[in-house]
């Protein structure tokens, strides 16, 4: 069963900037790791990723 809390936040300008900056950094890291995994697979498709061994 999934549980969650729903609510609204009203950040000021500085908080909005920090939220947007955090999302931008997260997106950058995600894209870098995805590119690294794709390159790794393209170079050697026979090697399995760590997620396959878990």
C-alpha positions as CSV (number, residue, x, y, z in Angstrom):
1,X,0.0,0.0,0.0
2,X,1.3,3.4,-0.9
3,X,0.8,6.4,1.4
4,X,1.6,10.0,0.7
5,X,0.9,13.5,1.9
6,X,-0.4,16.2,-0.3
7,X,0.1,19.8,0.4
8,X,1.0,23.1,-1.1
9,X,4.1,25.2,-0.5
10,X,4.5,28.9,-1.1
11,X,8.2,29.6,-1.5
12,X,9.6,33.1,-1.7
13,X,11.8,34.2,-4.6
14,X,15.1,33.0,-3.0
15,X,13.5,29.6,-2.2
16,X,12.1,29.3,-5.7
17,X,15.6,30.0,-7.1
18,X,17.1,27.3,-4.8
19,X,14.4,24.7,-5.8
20,X,14.9,25.4,-9.5
21,X,18.7,25.1,-9.0
22,X,18.3,21.8,-7.2
23,X,16.1,20.4,-9.9
24,X,18.6,21.5,-12.5
25,X,21.5,19.9,-10.7
26,X,19.6,16.7,-10.3
27,X,18.7,16.6,-14.0
28,X,22.3,17.3,-14.9
29,X,23.6,14.4,-12.8
30,X,20.8,12.0,-14.1
31,X,21.8,12.9,-17.7
32,X,25.5,12.4,-17.1
33,X,25.0,9.0,-15.5
34,X,22.6,8.0,-18.3
35,X,25.2,9.0,-20.9
36,X,27.9,7.1,-19.1
37,X,25.7,3.9,-18.9
38,X,24.8,4.2,-22.6
39,X,28.5,4.7,-23.6
40,X,29.5,1.7,-21.4
41,X,26.9,-0.5,-23.0
42,X,27.9,0.6,-26.5
43,X,31.6,-0.2,-25.8
44,X,30.9,-3.6,-24.4
45,X,27.3,-4.9,-24.4
46,X,28.3,-8.3,-22.9
47,X,29.2,-6.8,-19.5
48,X,26.2,-6.6,-17.3
49,X,25.4,-3.6,-15.2
50,X,25.4,-3.7,-11.4
51,X,21.6,-3.6,-11.3
52,X,21.5,-7.0,-12.9
53,X,23.6,-8.6,-10.1
54,X,21.5,-7.2,-7.2
